[in-house]
Amino acid sequence: MWFFSRWLCAGLLLLAAAAMPSGARAAAGTPLDVCIARVAPGDTPAAMFAAPGRFNCATPQTRFGAGDYWILSQPLPGGTRRGAVRSGSVWQDRLDLWVRHADGTLDHQFVTSATTHENLRLGAMIEFFFRPGGSPVTRVLWRTQGSVNLRGVLLGARLMSHGDSANQEVVSGMLYAAFGGMCLALLVYNLALWAALRQRFQPAYCFLLLCLLGYAISSSGALGQWTGMDNNLRLRLNAVLLAASGIAAILFARAFFERPVFNRTLRRASTIAMAAVGATSLCYSVLAPWHMGLFDRGISYSFLMLVSVAPWVLWRAWRCRSAYLLLFALAWGVPIAVAGLRIAAALNLIGWSFWVDNSTLLSMALEALLTSLAVSYRILLLSRERDEAREQEIAARLLADTDPLTGLLNRRAFLRDAIGREGEQSLLLVDVDHFKRVNETIGHDGGDEVLRIVARTLRQVAGAGALIARLGGEEFAVLKPFREAADGEELLASLRAARMPFDLTVTASAGACIGPLESEVDWKHLYHHADRALFEAKKAGRDRARSAARSLLAAA
């Protein structure tokens, strides 16, 4: 557990180190102000370059609605010959780019939804490189077809140098690799723990990690790069994986917290929120672009319901004095804040930002790491509970097997451990002489003390490996292998020398027998002949030991 905690801290430092340069590089290049114009019949790229007055530069892009649009950049810095332009990946059928050079020539590139993966970069950015060797670039013009314009027609347009583009890919690759490696490591670790502990919250946490990993792969654009997937299909899948991640987080919380935390009302509310997120995301993914804006808004509101469950869970955990409240509050704090920003951006309450659009990854990384600390803490508590339960079980078993007065085995435990021993065994029965008279002389409390002293003496004389029991009343039994048999006379001598209450002289009689003890029948034979030998010792005057002959046992 200590090693795993150190690994998690190292993971946090790694993610922080990866995130800092990524944030710096996210702002690399020159931001491009763009203006919008709706496509009209007869429009040509040259005519649009020549008519900048047709473009609207003041109205927010989201107010134009869905459709086909021209997007014109501001004039580029003088001397721009090499580099690229980047913009965020959005739902559209086709994106064309025209680059105007100082000599008036135009270069044309385009991608469709099916070919976007060829120009897709990490961070889900679409990048077009300028043709090398031409005259300086003065302006760029995009045309988008089939844009649903949920967040904007063209998002985050930037002018990038070749160095900025390459560095961004390297740093983004480090960030996503760190996140993916963390998810895989936590997944393997928790699957191994689940195989050992079988706790119901462990599969839920593994499902959460898989959803986070899948969402990171799809939202980063890596899935399109690796598989050549249609970009609009990638966006559909991304919506489903984001919904699955939110649902998995609630399922994990329901499995992880103590049962009283999720009472009937909270459980029902969380189920409704999860169903709303799942239903709206599936409708969005299956039916898009039909009524896509409606379903997108539905997703936003359903996620708002899901996020509102988290404070309720923490409040219930506080009311129920949950041991995991603090860790979960830390783990969920940042993701809840980021989810609020994402919802606000989805509802167009704030503008699109690379920081907001990619903040989910870092918040999920922080949540996964801190939640894994909560899992580790939960496992630590479980191990302590199991240790306590095991100690209690051992104590209960000892109580069930032990005579409460003397601390020796009782008859049931003695027989359980004795029957079935291999080889010949020596059974010695010891009975305190005139014990009734002892009780009448010094009282029952004194008699109890005499029995405790007899038990202590038997332990000392019999030595290690002996089974010693109080069979009942003042009768005791000592069982050892034949070659290690306890000496009855030595034992009786030790009893005579033992200091008894009120310096009372207490003696005992003993009867011994040797024979097999592999079955209950053997026990009955062995006990019968040892008891007969004990009777002979009593009859001969007490305070002496007698042994049963082997021939008598064999004849029986």
Secondary structure as GFF3:
##gff-version 3
##sequence-region A 1 556
A	DSSP	alpha_helix	2	26	.	.	.	ID=ss1
A	DSSP	beta_strand	30	31	.	.	.	ID=ss2
A	DSSP	beta_strand	34	38	.	.	.	ID=ss3
A	DSSP	alpha_helix	45	50	.	.	.	ID=ss4
A	DSSP	three_ten_helix	52	54	.	.	.	ID=ss5
A	DSSP	three_ten_helix	61	64	.	.	.	ID=ss6
A	DSSP	beta_strand	67	73	.	.	.	ID=ss7
A	DSSP	beta_strand	84	88	.	.	.	ID=ss8
A	DSSP	beta_strand	94	101	.	.	.	ID=ss9
A	DSSP	beta_strand	106	112	.	.	.	ID=ss10
A	DSSP	three_ten_helix	116	119	.	.	.	ID=ss11
A	DSSP	beta_strand	120	121	.	.	.	ID=ss12
A	DSSP	beta_strand	125	129	.	.	.	ID=ss13
A	DSSP	beta_strand	137	147	.	.	.	ID=ss14
A	DSSP	beta_strand	158	160	.	.	.	ID=ss15
A	DSSP	alpha_helix	162	197	.	.	.	ID=ss16
A	DSSP	alpha_helix	201	219	.	.	.	ID=ss17
A	DSSP	alpha_helix	222	227	.	.	.	ID=ss18
A	DSSP	alpha_helix	231	256	.	.	.	ID=ss19
A	DSSP	alpha_helix	264	287	.	.	.	ID=ss20
A	DSSP	alpha_helix	292	319	.	.	.	ID=ss21
A	DSSP	alpha_helix	325	346	.	.	.	ID=ss22
A	DSSP	alpha_helix	354	401	.	.	.	ID=ss23
A	DSSP	alpha_helix	411	418	.	.	.	ID=ss24
A	DSSP	beta_strand	421	432	.	.	.	ID=ss25
A	DSSP	alpha_helix	435	462	.	.	.	ID=ss26
A	DSSP	beta_strand	467	472	.	.	.	ID=ss27
A	DSSP	beta_strand	475	481	.	.	.	ID=ss28
A	DSSP	three_ten_helix	482	484	.	.	.	ID=ss29
A	DSSP	alpha_helix	488	497	.	.	.	ID=ss30
A	DSSP	three_ten_helix	501	503	.	.	.	ID=ss31
A	DSSP	beta_strand	508	517	.	.	.	ID=ss32
A	DSSP	alpha_helix	520	539	.	.	.	ID=ss33
A	DSSP	beta_strand	545	547	.	.	.	ID=ss34
A	DSSP	alpha_helix	550	555	.	.	.	ID=ss35
###
